[in-house]
């Protein structure tokens, strides 16, 4: 018979954090709660905070959030289980999300996800024995213009193939640096969770990389403005809304 932890739900009663951890997190929690006029509005960043501690939202993390905000554990659990970025099982140091929504899927996302599972020897939402890599199929990474897309700790790796994705996880497991296509430098899943909680990324130069949209992102805008697109040999490609012009 399945128990509550098999279903990804917290086993109650949950144990509190050790005293040192409790004190450290409570100090961070006070800073986060102080940013909001209503304390319960800080629940989402607090969930990221406890996820930064253990790599997932544990029963102890649910209890901590409830105590800090004077909520019930049921209220906290309802939120933690609603949003997919809050994990209910420990993530790897590098959490790999493969988009399997329509556009990425038809361009190879399904194959990437299947081959990564075989390559790593794990299934969806599982973690390798060395704790380095976890994998999850994502409904949409909001980067259709670069499909198929893989994310590592929510940083983009665009235009992937099964071969490039397998090389990516091999590099991460071997401790070799992997540079996202755009955005900030890669850090661990726990460090990412702390940044998402609302604390700055203090690594020198960590956020210097550009997150701006590239040519694929801006193609629609250029079309709407009637501009020439790269690779069209100077042919002006315009929106049908521009009357009196040629497409």
N, C-alpha and C positions, 0 to 999 in steps of 0.2 A: 504494500500500500504506500502510495506517495506521501511524503510528509511536506510540511510547508516550505522547507528549504529546497526540495526538489522542484517546486513550482516557482522558485525565485522570490518567495515571500519570507519575511523575517520570522525566525523562531522566537517566541516570547515565553518568559520574560528575557529580554536581551541584557547582556552584561554591560556595565559601564566601561568606558575606556580606563586604562591605568591612570593613576592620579597625575603623572607627569604629562601624559598626552591630553588628558581632560583639561588641565590648566592651560596648556599651550593653545589648544583649539578654542577654549573659552575666550581667551584674549583676542584671537582673530575674529571670533564670532561677534564680540562686542563692537569691533570696528565695522564689520559688515552691517550689523543691525542698525548701527548709528547712522547709516546712510539713508535710511528709509523713515518716512513719517509714521508708518504702521509697521510694527515689528515683523508680522507674519509675511510681509512682502520680501523679507530677506531669505525665505525658505530656499529658493532656487540657488542662490550663491552658497548658502550653507550646505546644501547637498553636494555641490562641487567641492566644497572645503573638506567634507568627510570623505569624499571619493579620492581626494588627493592624499589622504592618510593611508588608505588601505587598497586603493586601486579599484574599489567598487563601493556601493552604498550598503554597508553591512548592517545587521540588526543593531549593533552598538552605535553606528552612525545615525540610524533612524531615531534611536533613543536620545542621542545627544541633541539632534535638531529639535525634537519635540520638547525637551527640557529647556533649551535656550529660548524657544519661542512660545512656550506655554501652550503647546498644541498636544493633541493625542498622537500616539504612534500610528493610529489608523489614518489620521489626517496626513501625516508625513508620508506614510507608505502609499497613500492614494496618489500623491504627486510624484514620488520617486518611481513608481511603476508605470506612470503615464508617459513620461518623457524617455525616449530611447537612449539619450546620451548618458543617463544614469544606469550604470551596470549593476546587476544583481549577483554577479559572480566576478571573481578577480580578473582583471585585464592583465595582459602581458605588459612588459615595459613599452612595447610598441603595439598599439591596437590598430589593426589593419581593417578598414572598411571598404568593401567592394560594392560599387553601385550596381544594382541589378534591376533598376527601373527601366522603362521601355527603351529609351534611346541607347543607354549604355549596354543594355542586354543584347539588343540586336547587333550592336557594333563589336560585341565580344565580351561584355561583362560577365555573362553567365559562364562562358568558358574559362575566363580568368578565375572566377570564384571556385569553380569545380577543380581546376588544376592546382590552385593554391591549397585547397583542402587535401588533395592527394599528396602534394609535395610536402606539406607540413605534417600530415598524418593526424589532423584534427578536423572536427566539424564546426558548424556554425556556432558562434559564441563559446568556443572552447579555446584553451590556451596550451601552448607547447609545454612539455615537461620541464624545460629549462626556464620557463617563466618569461621568455623573451618576446614571444609573438602570440597575440590572440587575433581572431578573425571574426568578422561579422558581415553579413550581407546588409547593405543599406538601401532603403527605398529610393532615395535621391540625395546626391551630394551637391545639388544645385550648381552643377558645372557641365550642363549638357553640351555646351559649345566646345568642350575638350574631351568628349566621350571617346572611349570608355575611361572612367576616372576611378582611381584608387586614392583613399586618404589614409595617412598614418598619423595618428593622434590629432586628427582633424586638419592636417596640412595636405595640400593638393599634390598629387602625382598624376599628371595629365597624360592623355593619349597612350594608355598602357596596352600591352600585349601580354599573353600568358608568360612569355619568356622574360619580358622586362619585369613583370610583377614577381616572378620567382627569384630573379636576380636581386630585386629590391629586398625581399625578406631574407635572403641569404646574406646580403651585405649587413643588414641590421643585426642578425644573429652573430655575425662574425665581428661586430664592433666597428665595421667600416662606416664612414660618414655617408649619409644619403641626403641629398639636397632636394627639397621640394621644388616643384616647377615654379611656384610663386608663393609669396607670403613669408612668414618668419622662419628662422632656422628651426630644425626639428629638436624637440626635447622629449623627455619621458612622458608617459601617460599621466603619471601622478603630478609632474610639474605642470603639464598642460591643464589638468583639473584645477590646480591652484590658481593659474592665470585666469581661467574661466570663472573662478570664484570672485575675482575682482582685484587680485594682487598683481603688481607689475612684474613683467619679465625683466629681471635685473641682469641677465647675461649681456656682456658688452657686445654691441652690434647685433643683438638677436633679432631686432625688428627692423633692421635697415633694409632688408630685402623688400622689393616692391610687391604689393598685392594688387596692383592696377590691372584692369582688364587688358588682354592682348588683342591681336587682330581678330580672332574668332568672336570674342565678346562684343567687339565694336562693329562687326560687319553689318548687322541690322540697322544700326544707327547711320552708318555711311550710306546704306541703300536708301533710307528714309530721306537723307539730305541730298540725294542725287549725286553722290560722289563716285568717283572711279574706284573700283575695288582692286586690290593687288591681284596680279595674275590674270587680268582680263584684257591685256594688250591695249590698254588705253580706252577700251570701250566704256562708255558711261552707262552704268546700270542704275536705274532710278526706280522709285516707288510709283505704282500706278496712280497715286494721288496727285503726282505732278503732271497736270494736263499739258498737252502740247509738246511733250518730250518723247523721245523714243526709248524703248526698253531694250 
